[in-house]
């Protein structure tokens, strides 16, 4: 079995999915989230500043558990670990990426969007998987449908999760956490509205508790 991603989760089961474009936003953003109860962060590799932000947060924000999202290649996998990421996340898994993951003992949450992908990942030792894009795939209906045939897999649905449906997702027996961009969307990060992000984080931290 691959190292369980759930060993890193402590407390709230909500993971904010972040895009950081300005390196100077890294510290105030991370602190606004951690100080308001969300310590597990997923910083996506969707900007040139991402790796720098990951290193900064990993080294300077006490209590933050830094995940690296949008990993697509072995090179990104290695860079994420070198930057200080404590776990990785991917939207899906290619054959080459899966080969690299099977050689690694780094906690990783691979993405799956079909039963075939779920079974392939399970055979590779991943019993915790990211369901992405969750809403497009059917959301809660999808989770209920696969709970029977692959009941030993638990999921972190991401994509289309918001305050209105978050509790319903967390109530599913095969969901161990949820990921979402609504807590720190890019417009609020660009506006440096740390107070509003902190308010949203505090609300999200109450979900599933």
Beta strands, then each sheet from edge to edge (+ up, - down):
strand 1: 14-18
strand 2: 40-44
strand 3: 65-69
strand 4: 87-89
strand 5: 108-112
strand 6: 128-131
strand 7: 154-158
strand 8: 175-180
sheet 1: 1+ 2+ 3+ 4+ 5+ 6+ 7+ 8+ 1+
end
